[in-house]
Every structure is written in C-alpha cells, then in structure tokens.
Amino acid sequence: MTVLRLPEAFAGWAKQAAALVNSAPRETDPPEKLAGLADLEALLAAGPEPPPHAPREADLAALRDLRPRLRKAFEADDVEAFAAAVNPLMAGGWRMAALPDGAWALAPAGGDRLAEWFGARAARGLAELVLAYGIDRLHMCAAGDCLRAVVDVSRNGTRRFCSRTCASRTNVRRHRAAR
C-alpha cells in the first residue's frame, strides 16, 4: 500500500503512465527520451510488473503513439474528460490471470502487443487513483516552462510540481520578480 492506501501496483502504473508521457519531446526539453530499445527496456524495468515479452522495434513506435492518449488523461479538467481519455485504453475488458509467482490478479483481456499491455495497465492505475482520490491527483507541472505530467501520491494531495527543481526555479523567479 502507498501513503494513499492505494495498492502499490496501481500507484506504480500511474507513475509509469507519467514516465511514458514525460519521455516525449517538449518545447522546454526537446530531445526524444524514448530513442531506442535500451530506453524502452529501462522504462519497462521501472514498472510494477515485467512485460509479457522483450520489447521489439515495433513496440517502440507503438509506445510513442500511446503518449498523446495518456497525456490527455493528465490534461483532463474533469472526470468526464478523464474517462474519455482512458476508457479506450481499457476497452478490451478485464479477466482473471495467473501471475508469474502463482497469485491471481485482474489483467486486460486480449492483446499481447506491448503498447496494449502497457496502455491498459497504465489507464487502470490512473483510473483507480482518480476514483479513489479525485482528478486533482493528476495534472501537468505548475512550472509554466516544464510541461511534464505529475502523479500526486502525497498524503495531503498538494504536489504541484514534477520535481523540487521546478518548484525551486518557480519560487526563485517569483522572488526576483517581486524585488
């Protein structure tokens, strides 16, 4: 369980969704962070469960294509917009599946492609977080020049920035502007 009493797998998949979204080039950080299979393997290794198969070149393009759809979930202003963003990713339904350690859990039905596997789990993690704690737990970084996705799993739900760097930079700018 996390600080939020949200199962670690759901919080982990929500964070993975943010990591995938944040791997895209942005105006403020243009290089592609999902440039090759090594980057994809590193992203998948940080996840709460191992991927169904080793990533292939086709998986790299498919996961890049998944980023804008997940980004819409972080940019959603209300639950309806959030649902419109994540429901297509979970459209395949869910089933009981055996885990490698012999335990059972819910898993997306069908679709062994890596992007479908990742998208369905990431969407469910985001959805569980929103259903339990509200849409305010997902947003884009409050630093105007950052544009990174943020999953707020803090106890009080007041995290506004993606990192201390963005928070500090914003506070320094505000202080200098006031002088």
Buried (B, 14 or more C-beta within 10 A) or exposed (E): EBEBEBBEBBBBBBBBBBBBBBBBEBEEEEEEBBEEBEBBEEBBEEBBBEBEEEBEEEBBEBBBEBBEBBBBBBBBEEEEEBBEBBEEBBBBEEEEEEEEEEEEEEBBEEBEBBBBBBBBBBBBBBBBBBEEBEBEBBBBBBBEEBBBBBBBBEEEEEBBBBEEEBBEBBEEEEEEEEE
